[in-house]
Amino acid sequence: MGEFDIQFCEQPMRKWNDERLPALMALSPIPIMADESVFTHYDAERLIRNKACAYINIKFAKSGGILEAIKINQVAEENSIVCMLGGMLESRVALTAKVHFAMAFDNIHFYDLDTCLLGHQKDPVLGGVKYQGMELILDDSPGIGADVDPEYLKNLEQTSI
């Protein structure tokens, strides 16, 4: 498939087969992007050390948040590994934070930020990043500039402990 100039193949095998990625990297004309194999910066260090990926997909939901995502990106950048910022069906609040993240780090070269277009029946977010076609528009609001509509929250089941 190398003749088709494919940019990368994302997570071509299950995480428990990570030890096979270096051999695949050596054989494949298509660069391999680690995704489910990288939850922490320790995972990133291990895969990079073992020459098991050409790229890394960073997801806030997978890494546990922004701090660990920063650490993953730092390890990747120190080792000249370009990253993608991806998502897992989060709201536009999370999407807005991810767009800010992508804009803050030069090492993010690929973007998979369409998850708000998939599977959400309602958009309860005020402010934040907006879609203009397939382009994401970010304004100059303070913070991340996004919040959840309090009226939407009133209609959800609530429990106080």
ROZA-937484 format. One record per residue (C-alpha): residue number from 1; chain; z, x, y. Coordinates in Angstrom, 3 decimals, always signed. Last residue first. Example, Ala and Ser with C-alpha at 12.3 -4.5 7.8 and 13.67 -1.06 7.14 Angstrom:
2
     i   ch          z          x          y
     2    A     +7.140    +13.670     -1.060
     1    A     +7.800    +12.300     -4.500
//
This chain:
161
     i   ch          z          x          y
   161    A    +48.772    -24.057    +13.933
   160    A    +46.311    -26.245    +15.775
   159    A    +43.351    -27.725    +13.920
   158    A    +40.086    -28.892    +15.425
   157    A    +37.030    -30.753    +14.149
   156    A    +34.198    -30.337    +16.583
   155    A    +33.231    -32.858    +19.274
   154    A    +35.322    -31.212    +21.991
   153    A    +33.543    -27.890    +21.315
   152    A    +30.193    -29.332    +22.421
   151    A    +31.707    -30.518    +25.695
   150    A    +33.188    -27.020    +26.220
   149    A    +29.643    -25.535    +26.159
   148    A    +29.881    -22.150    +24.459
   147    A    +29.555    -19.049    +26.624
   146    A    +26.896    -16.584    +27.713
   145    A    +26.574    -14.080    +30.554
   144    A    +27.282    -11.005    +28.432
   143    A    +29.759     -9.880    +31.028
   142    A    +28.512    -10.783    +34.492
   141    A    +25.167    -12.604    +34.839
   140    A    +22.141    -10.422    +35.646
   139    A    +19.583    -12.373    +33.592
   138    A    +18.178    -11.682    +30.136
   137    A    +14.779    -12.989    +29.055
   136    A    +13.715    -12.682    +25.408
   135    A     +9.972    -12.832    +24.751
   134    A     +8.626    -14.854    +21.821
   133    A     +7.729    -17.830    +24.005
   132    A    +10.169    -17.477    +26.847
   131    A    +13.388    -17.386    +24.870
   130    A    +16.611    -17.294    +26.854
   129    A    +19.493    -14.818    +26.865
   128    A    +22.828    -16.091    +28.020
   127    A    +23.757    -19.164    +29.989
   126    A    +25.479    -22.084    +28.289
   125    A    +25.373    -22.135    +24.502
   124    A    +25.633    -25.320    +22.439
   123    A    +22.134    -24.971    +20.947
   122    A    +21.794    -27.719    +18.376
   121    A    +19.854    -28.006    +15.097
   120    A    +20.061    -24.292    +14.365
   119    A    +18.211    -23.186    +11.219
   118    A    +15.819    -20.650    +12.671
   117    A    +14.984    -20.052    +16.332
   116    A    +18.381    -18.471    +16.872
   115    A    +17.416    -15.979    +14.144
   114    A    +14.542    -14.539    +16.170
   113    A    +16.083    -11.216    +17.102
   112    A    +14.566     -8.767    +14.643
   111    A    +14.044     -5.853    +17.022
   110    A    +12.742     -2.347    +16.330
   109    A    +13.171     +0.770    +18.468
   108    A    +16.955     +0.909    +18.951
   107    A    +17.669     +4.608    +19.597
   106    A    +17.472     +4.145    +23.367
   105    A    +20.787     +2.288    +23.366
   104    A    +21.960     -0.039    +26.160
   103    A    +19.022     -2.459    +26.010
   102    A    +19.576     -3.087    +22.320
   101    A    +23.274     -3.719    +22.902
   100    A    +22.589     -6.172    +25.740
    99    A    +20.122     -7.966    +23.461
    98    A    +22.742     -8.052    +20.715
    97    A    +25.385     -9.567    +23.024
    96    A    +22.907    -12.264    +24.047
    95    A    +22.061    -12.974    +20.400
    94    A    +25.772    -13.321    +19.631
    93    A    +26.167    -15.982    +22.316
    92    A    +22.741    -17.369    +21.340
    91    A    +24.222    -18.355    +17.999
    90    A    +24.062    -16.279    +14.831
    89    A    +21.559    -16.820    +12.037
    88    A    +22.006    -13.314    +10.555
    87    A    +20.584    -10.830    +13.025
    86    A    +18.765     -7.561    +13.400
    85    A    +18.775     -4.518    +15.660
    84    A    +16.436     -1.890    +14.280
    83    A    +17.307     +1.788    +14.224
    82    A    +15.619     +5.193    +14.531
    81    A    +17.058     +8.060    +12.497
    80    A    +17.079    +11.351    +14.425
    79    A    +20.337    +12.476    +12.753
    78    A    +22.545    +12.213    +15.847
    77    A    +20.804     +8.901    +16.596
    76    A    +21.693     +7.488    +13.183
    75    A    +25.332     +8.516    +13.453
    74    A    +25.521     +7.052    +16.975
    73    A    +23.794     +3.820    +15.915
    72    A    +26.288     +3.336    +13.099
    71    A    +29.198     +4.045    +15.467
    70    A    +27.874     +1.571    +18.060
    69    A    +27.464     -1.074    +15.338
    68    A    +31.068     -0.379    +14.291
    67    A    +32.260     -1.156    +17.812
    66    A    +29.931     -4.153    +18.285
    65    A    +31.054     -6.257    +15.377
    64    A    +31.917     -6.443    +11.698
    63    A    +29.016     -4.287    +10.557
    62    A    +27.250     -7.130     +8.741
    61    A    +27.697     -9.730    +11.470
    60    A    +26.733     -7.193    +14.141
    59    A    +23.530     -6.244    +12.331
    58    A    +22.094     -2.717    +12.396
    57    A    +18.882     -2.052    +10.444
    56    A    +18.548     +1.647     +9.629
    55    A    +15.390     +3.786     +9.477
    54    A    +13.902     +6.582     +7.350
    53    A    +16.237     +5.982     +4.436
    52    A    +17.746     +7.640     +1.331
    51    A    +17.716    +11.269     +2.457
    50    A    +21.087    +11.735     +0.728
    49    A    +22.819    +12.790     +3.973
    48    A    +21.164     +9.864     +5.771
    47    A    +22.344     +7.397     +3.153
    46    A    +25.896     +8.764     +3.154
    45    A    +26.175     +8.951     +6.965
    44    A    +24.887     +5.382     +7.339
    43    A    +27.358     +4.118     +4.733
    42    A    +30.169     +5.914     +6.592
    41    A    +28.912     +4.332     +9.839
    40    A    +29.669     +0.983     +8.241
    39    A    +27.844     -1.961     +6.621
    38    A    +24.701     -0.043     +5.694
    37    A    +23.184     -0.734     +2.243
    36    A    +22.336     -4.316     +3.242
    35    A    +19.807     -2.879     +5.722
    34    A    +18.262     +0.506     +4.961
    33    A    +14.697     +0.883     +6.230
    32    A    +12.256     +2.752     +3.965
    31    A     +9.127     +4.379     +5.407
    30    A     +5.904     +3.443     +3.562
    29    A     +4.011     +6.310     +1.856
    28    A     +6.607     +5.980     -0.904
    27    A     +7.291     +8.691     -3.453
    26    A     +9.996    +10.824     -1.782
    25    A    +11.647     +7.762     -0.235
    24    A    +11.695     +6.088     -3.655
    23    A    +13.455     +9.104     -5.138
    22    A    +15.993     +9.103     -2.288
    21    A    +16.510     +5.305     -2.688
    20    A    +17.528     +5.404     -6.365
    19    A    +21.203     +6.210     -5.654
    18    A    +21.280     +3.121     -3.448
    17    A    +20.847     +0.896     -6.528
    16    A    +24.047     -1.100     -5.912
    15    A    +22.632     -2.071     -2.522
    14    A    +19.787     -4.013     -4.129
    13    A    +16.259     -2.750     -3.683
    12    A    +13.496     -2.622     -1.053
    11    A    +15.929     -2.820     +1.880
    10    A    +13.332     -3.168     +4.672
     9    A     +9.891     -1.686     +4.044
     8    A     +8.524     +0.043     +7.127
     7    A     +5.667     +0.243     +9.634
     6    A     +2.916     -0.753     +7.154
     5    A     -0.267     +1.247     +7.791
     4    A     -2.329     -0.710     +5.223
     3    A     -3.463     +2.425     +3.376
     2    A     +0.095     +3.068     +2.226
     1    A     +0.000     +0.000     +0.000
//
